[in-house]
Amino acid sequence: MSGDPLLSGLNRRIDHTLLKPEAGAKDIRRLCDEALQYHFHAVCVNPVWVRQASDWLTGSDVVVVAVAGFPIGANRTDIKVAEACASAEDGATEIDMVAQIGLLRDGQMAEVEADIRKVRRNLPEPVMLKVILEVGLLTAEQMGSGVECCVNAGAEYVKTSTGFFGPCTAVQVGWLSRCSAGRIGVKASGGIRTLEHARLMIEAGAGRLGTSAGVTIMQELARLGPAE
């Protein structure tokens, strides 16, 4: 597997994630140090830690991802906008917001799209927006509708889940990828803890991986040795 082209540059696909409510400053510092050591694309943290993480990563090419409306997405849109914009001011260059899942399940697509669009329009243009659909709570049709909302609202990525409501699957990622048809990126997140699982997500169409097990995954890859 070490010679597998799907795993080339794997570290740069990883958003090294720590969103546990009990995480403290030492935990976030460790997350940042690990991201620097393994040259991950990003750390993903709760808004309260964005400024510190950004300071610790200054001068590196590891970026800070902040969540908004996390983890259930049922916040008012103006609150999501304020949260996302405050994180951008604190140094986040990417925002992972949770969509209005209940409205999506109810078929209220105009409202779901408007929620995403207002966040996107209020963020500075260089800041990337990824939208979490919590696909484990959706039908295939609802997932497809969610992708359309994200595309129409100008988001750069659609993301599978928060990880709080079960793991994502290759089938789900593959469906999001087919629905997106190259119009928007796909981020897989939720239960990705092994190298094989990471590979399956990439094979299914994920361009980015959100995981708290990035170090374990990279250590597993290293144990395979260099490609022949």
Buried (B, 14 or more C-beta within 10 A) or exposed (E): EEEBEBBEEBBBBBBBBBBEEEBEEEBBBEBBEBBBEBBBBBBBBBBEBBBBBBEBBEEEEBBBBBBBBBBBBEBEBEEBBBBBBBBBEBBBBBBBBBBBBBBBBEEBBEBBBBBBBBBBEBBEEEBBBBBBBBBBBBEEEBBBBBBBBBBBBBBBBBBBBBBEBBBBBBEBBBBBBEBBEEEBBBBBBBBBBBBEBBBBBBEBBBBBBBBBBBBEBBEBBEEEEEEE
